[in-house]
Amino acid sequence: MSMPGEWFRRLVYLVRRRAIEDELRREMDAHRAMMDDPRAFGNTLRLRDEARDAWGWRWLDDSTQDVRFALRTLRRSPGFTLTAIVTLALGIGVNSGMFSLVNGLLLRPLYERPDQVIGVSTRSTTGDGGYRGISYPNYLDLRDGTTAIFADLAAFSMGFVGLDAGDGARRTLAVGATDDYFRVVGEPLALGRTLTADESRPGAARVAVISYSLWERRGASPNIVGQTVRVDGDPFTVIGVTARGFTGTSIPGPEIWVPLSTQARLDARDAHSLSVVGRRRDGVAVESVPPALATVASRLEQAFPAINGGHTFEIAEPMRLLFMPGPGSRARTALLSLLLMIMPAIVLLVACLNLADLLLARGHVRRQELAIRASLGGGRGRLTRQLLTEGALLSLIGGAVGLWLSTWGTSAAVAALRPVLPVALALPEIAIDWRVLAGTIAFSLMASLIFGAWPAWTLTGRAVITDLKRQGGGERGRQPGGIRVGNALVVAQVALSLLLLTSAGLFLMSAVAAATADPGFRVDGGVVAEVDPTLAGYDQTRARGFHLALVDRMRTVPGVEAVTTASGVPFSSFGDSRLVSPAGSTGANAVDSVFAVVGRDYARTLRLPMLAGRDFNDVELTSASTERVAIVDDALAQRVWPNESAVGRQIQLRESERSPNGPAVRIIGTMPAVKHSLDTPRPFPHVYVPLGQQDGIGAMTLQLRVADGQDARTMLSIIARVVREIDARVPVLRLNTRRDDLDSSIEVSIFRSGARVCAVFGAIALLLAVIGVYGVKSYVVSRRTREFGIRIATGARPRTLLWQVLREGGRITAIGIAIGLVLAMGAGQILKRLLYGVNAIEPVVLVTAPLILIGASLLASLLPALRATRVDPTVALRAE
């Protein structure tokens, strides 16, 4: 007996020991009775059989026998077994790997007892019913007014900061939070403690909780608590380290948590910038939360009508994905999960069709064996169970190998995801938990049913006498049902493979279109370098002087045509915006515009002409005492003053609809519009203000253009050297050519990543389809050995047989491609909403993908076709 069967029998014995002992005792009693009365022999046998049936021994013996026979059968066919395991491992592995990512990024709860966590937001009860954040004074009133509802209610804000943790300064995501934050989210700590109420008050000591990944980058010292990190140049004392994979309220998450008082205004009731999330008390129903929120909102509306009038509090979905905030995020997350699982599901379906095809072919080879077993008393159910047992073993082995592949694949995917992120962020732990294990088992069982049940039932339903009489050869011009079914399965594989290949082609074209998109300015010859003097302890005045000094030094470098500095870069992951309206207007028709602080020669550096007016002068770049001025682009000018000149007019800038109007700003020039991101079909309005008239100067981006014929890459080392010469403490956060910077932007990276994922899935599906074509044609050739031998003996030319086999394989491929093109065009209609610069029907993709499939399918048919031309007539007839 094999070891698995022995272990299984021992396990059953331990579970049913008492019952088995009782059964044996009855048999001994019956045996003694038989010795006294031989006629009791029949009764003894009957009692034994009844006992075996009652305790499942017969089922256990049959199952153990099925497992042993299946193992011997698979061992005797190593080629088939290896092919089946690899096929299933690929299909199940990509599904388990993608499910691991979806589970870690989209499904696994972020909170302890997530059913008790509720988000709170402010919604307008008038107008468009838009949402906004919550100010700190409103949060305090909300917290104090809902103590019967919420055990804890936390306020927090997210923002990008400059972080120097001893491993080099860089930009990262930080969360400013109240002390309730970790009680709501949970307190998974590796070291130290979380924030206290005293540390949340203004003026308290600057402390920080850092992420596990940041702690690891600092060397994972157990003495980290008490050490110092610098946030935007200010020292913060580390008081705790979160657990591995903890990301807070979003994915990806921050690298550092600090008191809210260090990151947000706590005295302004009209500063609606905070997110609020709470944990319900035990026993409080969800239905009782909205009335309590409405009561507090009503009191605030009466007390502060100018600020809180026309607004109420309501339950909101807690944000999960950092780049997918706002209402409806849960529905968008569910849709994203579905889209991510569709492609690996198609791969698994192709794998199952492939295995069904192989099992059908192998089953027809074993048809005489099955017929003999049926003639000896094996019923259809018994034979079906035997074939299903073989399929289940293949599924379990393939699932185990696939699970190993998925662990390797998810690690590679997470490693590939980090460069796409615009800054250093904390990612969740992507590990195999019970959900992934359950998913893998489910995928394996589903695969077993899909590729095993129907072929098993089909093969065991054949007529016994017919199969016993049938010999190995087939009849010319006639295809048995198994071959017809196998051809149909291959057609489905080819069609689904083409669907994935065309999807990969669309994503690839989208990535190319995004990387080569016309941003409205000259890309070649440009260099960008982001520096932040505040990380070296500079105040605002000295930081402004540093940026001006850097520009002046680079202007003297040979080969530099123009140089400037700016707070924002087109196609950057970071940016600022303002609402722009004519001075003196109500602001009802304010234009949402990109806001940038720039130095001199900004338009010249981008090789854009000044359409009207002038550039900023030295006084405006260095002093805030002069009249406030701005330059706008023609997209903004045409929106506010169609067909009129904007030069000389005055505008007002606001940060948001609720923010007060700023001082009047006079427009001194207009320049051409440029694109700021790919998701806008036309250039977005821009407003530019001089460096000297803006507070809060920190990180700025040096933008440089080399003269024609110069290599922009030679400036990278020169810029780094000049920054060190001015002050070696100032970090260079980003240094790249403008072309490479555009190619590495998050928008282009998303399309490129989508192309890679689809290409991987498409390649796997193509490989499986090729295996399917090869398997069917090999089976056909093996069945027609006698026919080919006779035809060669009677004078048939080998190339005629070669062409016939290739033509039959080409017919299968052509049908699959025709169906696949229909599916691909339908998928294109769905994907075009997610892509950039491509149509639902792209001729290049719809021609290239089928050509790849045709070439692969012909190659898969060629080897069986060559084998058909080499059939020895004597051997074929002797075998018959």
TORFI-687258 format. One record per residue (C-alpha): residue number from 1; x, z negated, y. Coordinates in steps of 0.2 Angstrom, whole numbers, plus 5000, padded with zeros to 4 digits. Layout:
BEGIN
    k     u     w     v
  NUM     X     Z     Y
...
% end
This chain:
BEGIN
    k     u     w     v
    1  5000  5000  5000
    2  5006  5004  5017
    3  5011  4990  5029
    4  4996  4992  5041
    5  4984  4992  5027
    6  4992  4976  5020
    7  4991  4967  5036
    8  4973  4973  5039
    9  4968  4966  5022
   10  4977  4950  5025
   11  4968  4948  5042
   12  4951  4950  5034
   13  4956  4938  5020
   14  4960  4925  5033
   15  4944  4927  5042
   16  4933  4928  5027
   17  4943  4916  5015
   18  4929  4904  5011
   19  4917  4919  5008
   20  4929  4927  4997
   21  4933  4911  4987
   22  4914  4909  4984
   23  4913  4927  4978
   24  4927  4925  4966
   25  4919  4908  4960
   26  4903  4918  4956
   27  4913  4931  4947
   28  4922  4918  4936
   29  4905  4910  4932
   30  4898  4927  4927
   31  4913  4931  4917
   32  4912  4914  4907
   33  4893  4919  4905
   34  4898  4936  4898
   35  4910  4928  4885
   36  4895  4918  4879
   37  4883  4933  4880
   38  4891  4950  4880
   39  4874  4957  4887
   40  4878  4948  4903
   41  4893  4961  4906
   42  4881  4973  4915
   43  4875  4959  4926
   44  4893  4954  4930
   45  4897  4971  4936
   46  4881  4972  4946
   47  4885  4955  4954
   48  4902  4960  4959
   49  4896  4976  4967
   50  4883  4967  4977
   51  4896  4954  4983
   52  4908  4968  4988
   53  4894  4977  4998
   54  4888  4961  5005
   55  4905  4956  5013
   56  4911  4974  5017
   57  4925  4976  5004
   58  4919  4993  5000
   59  4919  4999  5018
   60  4936  4990  5020
   61  4943  4999  5004
   62  4937  5016  5010
   63  4943  5013  5028
   64  4960  5008  5022
   65  4961  5023  5010
   66  4956  5034  5025
   67  4970  5027  5035
   68  4983  5029  5021
   69  4978  5047  5017
   70  4978  5052  5036
   71  4995  5045  5038
   72  5001  5055  5023
   73  4992  5070  5029
   74  5000  5069  5046
   75  5017  5066  5039
   76  5016  5081  5028
   77  5013  5092  5044
   78  5026  5086  5056
   79  5025  5102  5067
   80  5006  5100  5069
   81  5007  5081  5072
   82  5021  5083  5085
   83  5011  5096  5094
   84  4995  5086  5094
   85  5004  5070  5100
   86  5013  5079  5114
   87  4997  5087  5119
   88  4987  5071  5119
   89  5001  5061  5127
   90  5001  5074  5142
   91  4982  5074  5144
   92  4980  5055  5142
   93  4996  5051  5151
   94  4991  5060  5167
   95  4974  5052  5167
   96  4981  5034  5164
   97  4995  5037  5178
   98  4982  5043  5190
   99  4970  5029  5186
  100  4984  5017  5188
  101  4987  5024  5206
  102  4968  5024  5210
  103  4966  5007  5203
  104  4981  5000  5213
  105  4977  5009  5229
  106  4958  5010  5229
  107  4950  4999  5216
  108  4959  4983  5213
  109  4952  4969  5224
  110  4962  4964  5239
  111  4954  4947  5241
  112  4951  4932  5230
  113  4933  4932  5225
  114  4929  4948  5235
  115  4910  4947  5233
  116  4911  4933  5246
  117  4921  4942  5259
  118  4912  4950  5273
  119  4918  4960  5288
  120  4910  4958  5305
  121  4910  4971  5319
  122  4901  4974  5336
  123  4889  4988  5337
  124  4880  4995  5352
  125  4862  4994  5352
  126  4860  5008  5365
  127  4867  5025  5366
  128  4876  5032  5351
  129  4876  5015  5342
  130  4895  5016  5342
  131  4906  5002  5335
  132  4920  4992  5344
  133  4931  4977  5340
  134  4929  4959  5345
  135  4938  4949  5359
  136  4946  4933  5355
  137  4933  4922  5366
  138  4919  4931  5357
  139  4927  4927  5340
  140  4928  4909  5344
  141  4910  4908  5349
  142  4906  4918  5333
  143  4916  4906  5322
  144  4908  4890  5330
  145  4891  4897  5329
  146  4892  4902  5310
  147  4900  4887  5302
  148  4885  4885  5291
  149  4887  4903  5285
  150  4906  4905  5284
  151  4918  4893  5276
  152  4932  4903  5285
  153  4932  4917  5299
  154  4948  4925  5303
  155  4953  4937  5318
  156  4967  4948  5317
  157  4975  4964  5325
  158  4987  4977  5318
  159  5001  4985  5328
  160  5017  4994  5326
  161  5032  4983  5331
  162  5051  4985  5331
  163  5058  4973  5318
  164  5076  4968  5315
  165  5077  4957  5300
  166  5096  4958  5298
  167  5095  4974  5288
  168  5094  4986  5303
  169  5081  4988  5317
  170  5066  4999  5313
  171  5047  5001  5317
  172  5035  4993  5305
  173  5017  4987  5304
  174  5014  4969  5309
  175  4998  4959  5309
  176  4994  4945  5322
  177  4982  4933  5314
  178  4973  4917  5316
  179  4976  4903  5304
  180  4960  4907  5294
  181  4967  4924  5289
  182  4976  4918  5273
  183  4962  4907  5268
  184  4950  4922  5269
  185  4961  4934  5260
  186  4969  4922  5248
  187  4986  4913  5249
  188  4997  4922  5236
  189  5014  4915  5241
  190  5031  4917  5233
  191  5039  4905  5245
  192  5035  4893  5259
  193  5018  4892  5268
  194  5006  4901  5279
  195  5001  4899  5297
  196  4993  4883  5303
  197  4980  4880  5317
  198  4993  4873  5329
  199  5004  4889  5327
  200  4989  4900  5331
  201  4988  4892  5349
  202  4996  4901  5364
  203  5013  4894  5368
  204  5016  4888  5350
  205  5033  4891  5341
  206  5035  4909  5335
  207  5034  4909  5316
  208  5031  4923  5304
  209  5026  4926  5286
  210  5036  4941  5278
  211  5031  4953  5264
  212  5039  4952  5247
  213  5047  4969  5249
  214  5055  4964  5266
  215  5062  4948  5257
  216  5069  4959  5244
  217  5078  4970  5256
  218  5086  4955  5264
  219  5093  4950  5247
  220  5079  4940  5240
  221  5088  4924  5246
  222  5078  4908  5240
  223  5084  4900  5257
  224  5074  4913  5267
  225  5062  4900  5274
  226  5069  4894  5291
  227  5079  4910  5294
  228  5076  4921  5309
  229  5069  4939  5311
  230  5067  4948  5328
  231  5050  4956  5332
  232  5051  4967  5348
  233  5067  4958  5352
  234  5060  4940  5351
  235  5066  4928  5337
  236  5053  4922  5324
  237  5056  4909  5311
  238  5052  4914  5294
  239  5040  4901  5286
  240  5034  4910  5270
  241  5035  4925  5259
  242  5020  4933  5251
  243  5018  4937  5233
  244  5024  4954  5226
  245  5012  4968  5229
  246  5002  4958  5242
  247  4996  4969  5257
  248  4984  4958  5266
  249  4968  4967  5271
  250  4974  4985  5270
  251  4984  4997  5259
  252  4997  5000  5264
  253  5000  4983  5272
  254  5011  4975  5285
  255  5028  4969  5282
  256  5026  4954  5293
  257  5012  4942  5299
  258  5013  4932  5315
  259  5002  4921  5325
  260  4988  4931  5335
  261  4994  4924  5351
  262  5010  4933  5350
  263  5002  4950  5348
  264  4985  4950  5358
  265  4977  4944  5373
  266  4967  4928  5370
  267  4960  4925  5387
  268  4951  4941  5390
  269  4933  4942  5384
  270  4932  4961  5388
  271  4948  4965  5377
  272  4938  4971  5361
  273  4953  4974  5350
  274  4952  4962  5335
  275  4945  4964  5318
  276  4935  4950  5310
  277  4933  4945  5292
  278  4925  4930  5284
  279  4922  4921  5268
  280  4904  4915  5264
  281  4901  4898  5259
  282  4896  4895  5241
  283  4877  4896  5239
  284  4875  4906  5255
  285  4865  4922  5251
  286  4871  4939  5259
  287  4853  4941  5267
  288  4856  4925  5277
  289  4871  4932  5286
  290  4863  4946  5298
  291  4851  4934  5306
  292  4865  4921  5310
  293  4875  4935  5317
  294  4861  4941  5328
  295  4858  4924  5335
  296  4876  4922  5341
  297  4875  4940  5348
  298  4859  4936  5358
  299  4867  4920  5365
  300  4883  4930  5371
  301  4872  4944  5378
  302  4863  4931  5389
  303  4879  4922  5394
  304  4889  4937  5398
  305  4878  4952  5401
  306  4891  4963  5409
  307  4902  4962  5394
  308  4891  4959  5379
  309  4875  4967  5385
  310  4868  4980  5373
  311  4879  4974  5358
  312  4876  4964  5343
  313  4886  4958  5328
  314  4883  4965  5311
  315  4890  4966  5294
  316  4904  4979  5292
  317  4914  4985  5277
  318  4931  4977  5277
  319  4944  4991  5279
  320  4954  4995  5264
  321  4965  5010  5267
  322  4975  5009  5283
  323  4973  5027  5287
  324  4954  5027  5284
  325  4947  5014  5295
  326  4929  5012  5302
  327  4911  5012  5295
  328  4908  5021  5279
  329  4926  5018  5273
  330  4920  5012  5256
  331  4910  5028  5253
  332  4925  5038  5258
  333  4936  5028  5247
  334  4924  5031  5232
  335  4925  5050  5236
  336  4944  5050  5237
  337  4944  5041  5220
  338  4933  5054  5213
  339  4943  5068  5220
  340  4960  5061  5213
  341  4952  5059  5196
  342  4945  5076  5194
  343  4961  5085  5192
  344  4968  5074  5178
  345  4951  5074  5170
  346  4952  5093  5169
  347  4970  5092  5161
  348  4962  5080  5148
  349  4948  5092  5145
  350  4961  5106  5142
  351  4971  5095  5130
  352  4955  5091  5120
  353  4950  5109  5119
  354  4968  5113  5113
  355  4967  5099  5100
  356  4950  5105  5094
  357  4957  5122  5093
  358  4972  5117  5083
  359  4961  5106  5071
  360  4949  5120  5068
  361  4963  5131  5063
  362  4971  5118  5052
  363  4954  5113  5045
  364  4952  5131  5039
  365  4969  5131  5031
  366  4963  5115  5022
  367  4945  5122  5018
  368  4949  5123  4999
  369  4955  5105  4999
  370  4939  5099  5008
  371  4929  5110  4996
  372  4937  5102  4981
  373  4934  5084  4987
  374  4916  5088  4991
  375  4914  5095  4973
  376  4921  5079  4966
  377  4908  5069  4974
  378  4914  5067  4992
  379  4898  5068  5003
  380  4898  5076  5020
  381  4898  5060  5029
  382  4913  5054  5019
  383  4923  5069  5023
  384  4918  5069  5041
  385  4924  5051  5042
  386  4941  5056  5035
  387  4944  5069  5048
  388  4938  5058  5062
  389  4951  5045  5055
  390  4965  5058  5057
  391  4959  5061  5075
  392  4958  5043  5079
  393  4976  5040  5073
  394  4982  5055  5083
  395  4972  5048  5099
  396  4980  5031  5097
  397  4998  5037  5095
  398  4995  5050  5109
  399  4987  5036  5120
  400  5002  5025  5117
  401  5015  5039  5121
  402  5004  5044  5136
  403  5003  5026  5142
  404  5022  5025  5142
  405  5023  5042  5152
  406  5010  5035  5164
  407  5021  5020  5168
  408  5036  5032  5172
  409  5025  5044  5182
  410  5017  5030  5193
  411  5034  5023  5197
  412  5040  5041  5202
  413  5024  5043  5212
  414  5026  5027  5222
  415  5044  5031  5225
  416  5038  5049  5232
  417  5025  5040  5242
  418  5037  5030  5253
  419  5045  5044  5262
  420  5028  5051  5267
  421  5024  5035  5276
  422  5028  5035  5295
  423  5035  5018  5295
  424  5041  5005  5283
  425  5025  4997  5275
  426  5021  4986  5260
  427  5014  4994  5245
  428  5003  4986  5232
  429  5010  4983  5214
  430  5006  4998  5204
  431  5006  4990  5186
  432  4997  4991  5170
  433  4983  4978  5170
  434  4967  4977  5160
  435  4959  4991  5169
  436  4973  5003  5165
  437  4973  4997  5147
  438  4954  4999  5146
  439  4955  5016  5154
  440  4969  5022  5142
  441  4958  5016  5127
  442  4943  5024  5134
  443  4953  5041  5137
  444  4959  5040  5119
  445  4942  5037  5111
  446  4935  5050  5122
  447  4948  5062  5117
  448  4945  5058  5099
  449  4927  5061  5100
  450  4929  5077  5110
  451  4942  5086  5099
  452  4938  5078  5083
  453  4919  5075  5080
  454  4913  5093  5082
  455  4927  5102  5072
  456  4925  5088  5058
  457  4906  5091  5057
  458  4908  5110  5057
  459  4922  5110  5043
  460  4913  5098  5032
  461  4897  5109  5032
  462  4903  5124  5023
  463  4897  5130  5007
  464  4908  5122  4993
  465  4907  5137  4980
  466  4911  5149  4994
  467  4926  5140  5000
  468  4932  5138  4982
  469  4931  5157  4979
  470  4938  5162  4996
  471  4956  5166  4996
  472  4969  5167  5010
  473  4966  5184  5017
  474  4953  5189  5029
  475  4944  5205  5030
  476  4949  5218  5043
  477  4938  5220  5058
  478  4929  5204  5054
  479  4932  5187  5062
  480  4926  5171  5054
  481  4916  5159  5064
  482  4931  5147  5066
  483  4942  5161  5074
  484  4927  5165  5086
  485  4925  5147  5091
  486  4944  5145  5093
  487  4944  5160  5104
  488  4930  5152  5115
  489  4940  5136  5116
  490  4956  5146  5122
  491  4945  5155  5135
  492  4939  5138  5142
  493  4958  5132  5143
  494  4963  5148  5152
  495  4949  5146  5164
  496  4952  5128  5168
  497  4971  5131  5169
  498  4968  5145  5182
  499  4957  5133  5192
  500  4971  5120  5193
  501  4984  5134  5197
  502  4973  5141  5211
  503  4971  5124  5219
  504  4990  5121  5219
  505  4992  5138  5227
  506  4979  5133  5241
  507  4988  5117  5244
  508  5005  5126  5244
  509  4999  5139  5257
  510  4991  5124  5267
  511  5008  5115  5267
  512  5017  5131  5273
  513  5004  5135  5286
  514  5005  5117  5293
  515  5024  5118  5293
  516  5024  5135  5302
  517  5010  5131  5314
  518  5012  5136  5332
  519  5012  5119  5341
  520  5012  5128  5358
  521  5030  5126  5362
  522  5047  5131  5355
  523  5052  5122  5340
  524  5069  5130  5335
  525  5084  5122  5344
  526  5076  5106  5348
  527  5082  5088  5343
  528  5072  5072  5344
  529  5080  5054  5344
  530  5069  5038  5345
  531  5078  5023  5353
  532  5071  5006  5357
  533  5082  4995  5369
  534  5070  4980  5368
  535  5075  4977  5350
  536  5092  4973  5358
  537  5085  4961  5370
  538  5082  4972  5385
  539  5068  4968  5397
  540  5058  4982  5405
  541  5069  4986  5419
  542  5085  4987  5409
  543  5076  4997  5395
  544  5071  5010  5408
  545  5088  5011  5415
  546  5095  5013  5397
  547  5084  5028  5394
  548  5089  5036  5411
  549  5107  5033  5407
  550  5105  5041  5390
  551  5097  5057  5397
  552  5111  5058  5410
  553  5125  5056  5397
  554  5117  5070  5386
  555  5114  5082  5400
  556  5133  5083  5402
  557  5136  5087  5384
  558  5142  5106  5382
  559  5129  5117  5373
  560  5114  5106  5380
  561  5101  5117  5389
  562  5089  5103  5394
  563  5086  5085  5390
  564  5072  5073  5393
  565  5064  5057  5387
  566  5045  5054  5382
  567  5035  5040  5374
  568  5026  5052  5362
  569  5031  5067  5352
  570  5019  5081  5347
  571  5014  5079  5328
  572  5021  5061  5328
  573  5012  5048  5319
  574  5011  5037  5335
  575  5003  5041  5351
  576  4993  5034  5365
  577  4977  5040  5374
  578  4968  5038  5390
  579  4951  5042  5397
  580  4953  5054  5412
  581  4940  5056  5425
  582  4940  5062  5443
  583  4943  5048  5456
  584  4927  5041  5462
  585  4916  5047  5448
  586  4906  5036  5437
  587  4917  5040  5422
  588  4902  5046  5411
  589  4910  5063  5407
  590  4928  5056  5405
  591  4940  5067  5395
  592  4949  5059  5380
  593  4967  5064  5383
  594  4984  5061  5375
  595  4994  5050  5387
  596  5013  5051  5388
  597  5027  5043  5399
  598  5040  5057  5402
  599  5056  5059  5411
  600  5062  5074  5421
  601  5062  5092  5414
  602  5050  5088  5400
  603  5042  5106  5402
  604  5059  5114  5403
  605  5065  5105  5387
  606  5050  5112  5377
  607  5053  5129  5386
  608  5036  5128  5394
  609  5034  5135  5412
  610  5026  5124  5426
  611  5010  5134  5429
  612  5007  5126  5446
  613  5015  5112  5457
  614  5031  5103  5453
  615  5041  5091  5442
  616  5044  5073  5444
  617  5057  5068  5457
  618  5071  5054  5455
  619  5061  5041  5465
  620  5045  5043  5454
  621  5056  5042  5438
  622  5065  5026  5444
  623  5053  5016  5455
  624  5035  5010  5454
  625  5033  5008  5473
  626  5029  5026  5477
  627  5012  5034  5476
  628  5006  5036  5458
  629  5007  5054  5452
  630  5004  5063  5436
  631  5006  5081  5428
  632  4992  5087  5417
  633  4990  5102  5405
  634  4979  5117  5408
  635  4967  5110  5394
  636  4963  5095  5404
  637  4962  5104  5420
  638  4950  5117  5414
  639  4939  5103  5406
  640  4938  5094  5423
  641  4939  5108  5436
  642  4935  5124  5427
  643  4942  5139  5436
  644  4950  5128  5450
  645  4967  5122  5454
  646  4970  5104  5449
  647  4985  5101  5459
  648  4982  5089  5473
  649  4967  5081  5465
  650  4965  5063  5461
  651  4961  5056  5444
  652  4958  5038  5436
  653  4964  5033  5419
  654  4956  5020  5407
  655  4962  5014  5391
  656  4944  5013  5384
  657  4926  5015  5389
  658  4925  4996  5393
  659  4941  4995  5402
  660  4941  4995  5421
  661  4947  5010  5431
  662  4965  5010  5435
  663  4972  5015  5452
  664  4970  5033  5458
  665  4983  5045  5452
  666  4987  5061  5461
  667  4991  5077  5451
  668  5007  5085  5456
  669  5008  5099  5443
  670  5000  5108  5428
  671  5009  5114  5413
  672  5003  5124  5397
  673  4994  5114  5383
  674  5002  5110  5367
  675  4995  5104  5351
  676  4997  5086  5346
  677  4991  5086  5328
  678  4985  5099  5315
  679  4967  5092  5314
  680  4963  5099  5331
  681  4958  5118  5331
  682  4964  5119  5349
  683  4976  5110  5360
  684  4971  5093  5365
  685  4971  5088  5383
  686  4987  5079  5389
  687  4991  5069  5404
  688  5010  5064  5409
  689  5016  5050  5420
  690  5034  5047  5426
  691  5045  5034  5418
  692  5046  5024  5434
  693  5028  5021  5436
  694  5023  5014  5419
  695  5025  4996  5413
  696  5029  4992  5394
  697  5043  5003  5392
  698  5051  5001  5375
  699  5053  5014  5362
  700  5056  5031  5369
  701  5061  5048  5361
  702  5075  5058  5368
  703  5071  5076  5367
  704  5085  5089  5368
  705  5086  5108  5368
  706  5102  5117  5364
  707  5107  5133  5371
  708  5103  5149  5362
  709  5116  5152  5348
  710  5120  5133  5346
  711  5117  5124  5330
  712  5105  5109  5334
  713  5111  5099  5320
  714  5128  5097  5328
  715  5119  5086  5341
  716  5114  5073  5329
  717  5131  5065  5327
  718  5134  5066  5346
  719  5118  5058  5351
  720  5122  5043  5339
  721  5139  5042  5346
  722  5133  5042  5364
  723  5120  5028  5360
  724  5134  5017  5352
  725  5145  5020  5368
  726  5131  5014  5380
  727  5126  4999  5369
  728  5130  4998  5350
  729  5116  4985  5348
  730  5102  4998  5352
  731  5096  5005  5336
  732  5092  5024  5333
  733  5075  5023  5324
  734  5074  5042  5321
  735  5086  5056  5323
  736  5082  5073  5317
  737  5080  5091  5323
  738  5063  5096  5329
  739  5060  5108  5315
  740  5064  5095  5302
  741  5054  5082  5311
  742  5039  5093  5311
  743  5041  5097  5292
  744  5042  5078  5288
  745  5027  5073  5298
  746  5013  5064  5289
  747  5001  5078  5290
  748  5013  5091  5283
  749  5019  5079  5270
  750  5001  5076  5264
  751  4998  5094  5261
  752  5015  5096  5253
  753  5011  5081  5241
  754  4994  5088  5237
  755  5003  5105  5232
  756  5015  5095  5221
  757  5002  5085  5212
  758  4991  5101  5209
  759  5006  5110  5204
  760  5011  5097  5191
  761  4993  5096  5184
  762  4992  5115  5184
  763  5009  5117  5175
  764  5003  5104  5162
  765  4987  5114  5159
  766  4996  5130  5158
  767  5007  5123  5145
  768  4992  5117  5135
  769  4984  5134  5137
  770  4999  5143  5131
  771  5000  5131  5116
  772  4981  5136  5113
  773  4984  5154  5114
  774  4999  5153  5102
  775  4990  5142  5090
  776  4975  5154  5089
  777  4985  5170  5087
  778  4997  5161  5074
  779  4981  5156  5064
  780  4974  5174  5065
  781  4991  5182  5059
  782  4992  5169  5045
  783  4974  5174  5039
  784  4977  5192  5040
  785  4994  5192  5031
  786  4986  5202  5016
  787  4978  5215  5029
  788  4994  5217  5038
  789  5004  5219  5022
  790  4992  5233  5015
  791  4993  5242  5032
  792  5012  5242  5033
  793  5012  5248  5014
  794  5001  5262  5018
  795  5012  5268  5033
  796  5006  5258  5048
  797  5019  5258  5062
  798  5025  5240  5067
  799  5022  5243  5085
  800  5004  5247  5081
  801  5001  5230  5074
  802  5011  5222  5088
  803  5000  5231  5101
  804  4984  5226  5091
  805  4989  5207  5091
  806  4994  5208  5110
  807  4978  5217  5114
  808  4967  5203  5106
  809  4977  5189  5115
  810  4975  5199  5131
  811  4956  5200  5129
  812  4955  5181  5127
  813  4966  5179  5142
  814  4956  5191  5152
  815  4939  5183  5149
  816  4947  5166  5153
  817  4954  5173  5169
  818  4937  5181  5174
  819  4928  5164  5172
  820  4942  5155  5180
  821  4942  5165  5196
  822  4923  5161  5198
  823  4928  5142  5196
  824  4942  5144  5208
  825  4932  5152  5222
  826  4919  5138  5220
  827  4933  5125  5221
  828  4940  5134  5236
  829  4924  5131  5246
  830  4926  5113  5243
  831  4945  5112  5246
  832  4945  5122  5262
  833  4938  5106  5271
  834  4953  5096  5266
  835  4966  5110  5269
  836  4974  5118  5285
  837  4975  5136  5289
  838  4968  5143  5273
  839  4952  5151  5267
  840  4942  5148  5252
  841  4947  5164  5245
  842  4965  5168  5247
  843  4970  5185  5240
  844  4988  5180  5237
  845  4983  5165  5227
  846  4969  5174  5217
  847  4982  5187  5212
  848  4997  5176  5209
  849  4989  5163  5198
  850  4981  5175  5186
  851  4998  5185  5185
  852  5006  5169  5180
  853  4993  5165  5167
  854  4994  5183  5160
  855  5013  5182  5158
  856  5012  5165  5149
  857  4998  5171  5138
  858  5007  5187  5133
  859  5023  5177  5129
  860  5012  5165  5118
  861  5005  5180  5109
  862  5021  5189  5107
  863  5029  5178  5094
  864  5014  5179  5082
  865  5013  5198  5085
  866  5032  5200  5081
  867  5029  5190  5065
  868  5014  5201  5060
  869  5026  5217  5061
  870  5038  5209  5049
  871  5026  5205  5035
  872  5033  5210  5018
  873  5020  5220  5009
  874  5026  5214  4992
  875  5026  5196  4997
  876  5009  5197  5005
  877  5001  5206  4989
  878  5010  5194  4977
  879  5003  5179  4987
  880  4985  5187  4986
% end
